[in-house]
């Protein structure tokens, strides 16, 4: 389902409506998906389906329902305390926690977080009944005497984490043909069955460790010396390997890959076919998606988003509300900059080096510096923008 989303640069996202992951956000749509009147281009959705949205399903098999209406309950009257009580109740019941957690990522003691949590919670109630039914059905199946036929935990092979948690090695009970795992093969280490889905083709191997409330599901893999912990989630076809670390509330999904000595934490998300490698550090609420590649000593934090075919490396540091896409080539801190609260809409304007020169990105524009100048020339607010353009030209002379 396409829904309105404050965290998306376009204002829209895709949410799962049915099944075990009902209520979870599947993708945040980029500003390029919009027409000039800020409505979504179906043609763009169709053209970019496999690149941006869902790689495992051909667009020819997707049904587009025009004019579909879904009324969301109004929760504007809920207080911070009421939301907190609902949160506690959901977690106490042990059902739907993943759904609510995915939707309410902002601290409830922050005014902005409360407003965003209310809006996300309202959207989730559309799909929560379906999620709840599937979750209860799934648990009933597990608790009704059915056995984990995918793997077993070895009591004879136990190690401890840095904080003293006992982790047990897993051993495959049945074949996982898609990834070449045979019955009897040893895997990595987990704290309990909640860390690795007992169905599907997800797997943990090598010396990899998954513990805390972290989870690996669907067709995801964690291997090598990787560590996934706290409340991190690895799902879809994502991979975490090498000496990588994923922690906090971070999520790696789609065909995203995190490897090398990379660190992903906070509420950061790695989506689509994005890759994070080397000694890169992604944290805060940063979002990396598309075919973006982050490596070297790059640091991305805050609310920054990186997408498209962007390449961020070297000692580049990106934070705040910076938004980078297309074919960015950023190797140093001087290759990027941004201005906040600019123009009549108080936009954030990001400029960065690309293969075409200097690229400018804002809510309603994504193109070269020259194209941006031509677009604003003669308009009432052009003077403010022209000052910024001169600054960018001066700064970019050092490239």
Secondary structure, DSSP 8 states (H G I E B T S, - for coil): -EEE-TTSSSSEEEE--SSTTTT-EEEE--GGGB-TTS-B-HHHHHHTIIIII-TTS-GGG----TT--------TT--HHHHHHHHHHHHHHTSSHHHHHHH--S-TTSHHHHHHHHHHHHHHHHHHHHHHHHHHHHHHHHHTT----SEEEEEEEEEE-TT--EEEEEEESS-BGGGTB-TT-EEEEESSGGGB-SSTT-EE-TT-EE-TT-EE-TT-EE-TT-EE-TT-EE-TT-EE-TT-EE-TT-EE-TT-EE-TT-EE-TT-EE-TT-EE-TT-EE-TT-EE-TT-EE-TT-EE-TT-EE-TT-EE-TT-EE-TT-EE-TTBEE-SGGGEEEEEEETTTTEEEEEEEETTEEEEEETTEEEEHHHHHHHHTTSTTHHHHHHHHHHHHHHHTT-
